[in-house]
Amino acid sequence: MTVYLVGAGPGDADLLTVRAARLLGDADVVVRDRLIDESVVGFVNPEAEIVYVGKTPGGSSTQEAINELLVAYGQRHDTVVRLKGGDPFVFGRGGEELIALHEAGVACDVVPGLSSALSGPLAAGIPVTHRGLSRGVTIVSARGAHGDVTNFRMLANAELSLVILMGVEQRGVISDQLIEGGLSEETPVAVVEQAWTGQQRTTRGRLKDLGSFDVRPPAVIVVGAVASLDLRSLSILDVAMI
């Protein structure tokens, strides 16, 4: 009896790992999140029980209730898949679930997935690092565990790319604080909505205008020089000449 914390990747089922697809096909129970593309659900064993525990504003399953559910299913079934968007350990609270299962004596394993923090920008042709433009990347959630807004002033660094998850509602605050922290208001930004799905949309502009972008979650925000690039639309020769 094992509960598998499985990363579903950022959207398209083609981006699942081979192991994730195999476990979905073998599962007795699949406990799924809200942001799981239906193409991924198509890999689930047709005889498996699918349990929806998606978190939505104003009416969500609590993390404590999800932990208890996983323990209960893990004690009764051979193969339980906890299907999580992206990677289970990148703002996915997979660590909390693993601890709860361990404390209850339930066997648990983790299957990594592509995180939207890296693959979301890639869907829009944005490399989170690029020689001459970015020396590294900082990945951050716009809110903390208790709903407090991240202090973006301390993250203002023109030499690094900044990738922000769950930041659409705070985009105005993000813009203001990064400028207050020292970033130029002309810094390129991009917002990639629903990456790797049929509804993908990318909005680009400058940091000073981020607060007025007409965008909706789920989305990844990229701040920095790399946000002006779209390498998926360039030829190899074009890329080499940048």
Protein Blocks (a to p, Z undefined) as FASTA:
>chain_A
ZZddddebjmifklpcfklmmmmmmpmbdcddfklcfklmmmpcfkbccddfbdcehiac
dfklmmmmmmmmmmmpmbdcdddehjfkgonommmmmmmmmmnopacdddddddfklmmm
mmnopafbdehjagbdcdddfbdfkopacdfklmgcfkbccddehklmmmmmmmmmmmmn
opafklccdddehihiakbccddddfklmmmpccdddddddedjklmpcfklpcfklmmm
ZZ
